Amino acid sequence: MSPVWARLPLGNTLSAYWDGLVSGLSGAAPITRFDASKFKTRFACEVKGFNAEDHFDRKEARKMDPYSHFALICSDEALADSGLLMDDPDRESIGVIWGSGIGGLKTFQDECINFGRGDGTPRFNPFFIPKMIADSAAGLISMRNTLYGPSYVTASACASSNNAMIDAFNYIRLGTCTAVVTGGSEAAIYEAGVGGFNALHAMSTRNDDPATASRPYDKDRDGFVLGEGGAAIILEDLEHAKARGAKIYCEVIGGGMSSDAYHITAPHPDGLGAELCMKHALKEAGISPAEVDYINTHGTSTPIGDPQEIKAIQRLFGEHAYKLNISSTKSMTGHLLGGAGAVEGIAAIMAVHTDIVPPTINHFTDDPDVDPKLNFTFNTAQKRTVNAALSNTFGFGGHNTSVIFRKYR
């Protein structure tokens, strides 16, 4: 695996993001993008200091939805840092597999509102559909870099960018691609996104203290905090990377997928799907549970979601579960929906690369439904050898994914 880059609430570079995680920095603050005064939730984890016209000319920027802005900027920086396109002129074997659970939500919202305000005469922006559809991000990355390999977007709600990484991994293993630009992005901090999740009673309403609102595994958690941004990863065949002298952060060694087959929004009460996808990932990686040192959990800070994942970890890992470090970096970044897998995958990659486990911040009160003897890395980062890390993301619809990263030696 070659360079990774991010545009996130904690910082607009990989180093800023990682420093924010290790420092336990919360990205949550009052919403600035629209007037949220009448909404149940009035805060989120917005990307700070971002202006699309700093990266694209005005005309070009207006042809894209914000989720595509994030995708292009992250992929540009990852490709530039990797040197891949300079070292390998064979662009037929380089693909783009991106993840987004929603796609162009702002575009869809704005066009529908504008139509509703009119007299019924259909007046739509000619770029409405291309800006809105979720696959646009992959297409734009491919066109921008003249990449002729497979190009598409995976959409499996919050599991989307983990699915994208698993697909990229498999295309490389099959020999279809030598490298894939993968990752995910989401931009849902708009009226439709906040209002829709409020209607589901899924988000925290801790408006008096946004910075501590995302508190996975805490007894008083009351829902997730919405995040936005994107992250890009250059996944590459190991021999190809070695031959060109690429910078290698770690290896991807396995991915697992499963379905809860239970409920459209709630996880299986016993975490059966979560256990199954982790089991599949371990089998594919060819390692035992005892070889995993760190799990970056899905850990959304929802009352019914967090304990089920922990039950699954305890059943699968047995006594080794008490030797693991576990953390949910959503406590700092918020929940990036379809971008979560890429963003949290980078946290796991950097834990392997640096031997530092980022914390789960905002823990105040133990939850009796979660075993307090487990090491949740509460509030403070911990140094330890991390030879292998597992990253979980689960999505509405019962989609479960796990990816395993291993130290490159």
C-alpha angles and dihedrals in degrees: 000000000000130000125334127204135186146195104200145146090261096052146324099246134054093250093049091049094048093045088051092051095047090047092051094240119174117220094196120115140140114300113261100176097078140359103280096171094116096046124098089232116044102174139062143159101273123182104257125228096003123151118169091209089064086069106027134032113258096256093049093046092054091057091063137064117235092254088061091047088058092046095051096045094049094046092046091055095043092050093046092050093046095053087215098137092046093049099042121042091183099101093164089079097048116091138186120224112172134177129222127154097198111010119195101011095153091052093050092046095048096047093049092048092049092050092048091054092055134075095265095274107135107243110161132164109258088229093052097105098037090049094047106045114096096228093063093088093060092044093050093049090049094048094043091056100030093240114168100186125101112312126188146116126249116218115192100135111249092355092060103106093040086054088050091053092048091050091048090050091051095047089054092047090050091053093242092119136025090201140004131201101222139165135094147255139198136182110185104136093115133105094274094049097045094040093047095051090044088056088055090051086232101127133073116256095197091132093157092063113021095167092065097036097100102068112155115199093009116129092233099049111136106184144312129300116233116240135182141197136076147255133208130206128187106218113193142175106264097230091047091051093048093048092058095040094245124182104254121199098179144313128271105221106170148001132197133196134186143156129236091211085199119095139353095239110006122077121236105281092233096041093241095151092047091052092048096053092048089049091051091049092052092048092050091047091050094229134119125242088252090065094064114094103177137025121198097204130210085240101160099174092246119139096233099036108054102057094050094058090049091051088054092050092049094050095047099039098035114183091355088068087077091056095051129092112231126188142161113217089190084085085075108026099034119225114312093190107208091011094054097092094056094043093048092040087061089052089054092045092052091047088057092043097047104025091235123122114211115228137248100236130200097047112153109144129031116241113228089214092061121065106247091203090072117095105244091169088238118203099333132065116242132214116226139134108276109191094160133017131188123207122200130199125172128187143203107274091048097278112159128187137175129185125191124210124192133195112263113232 
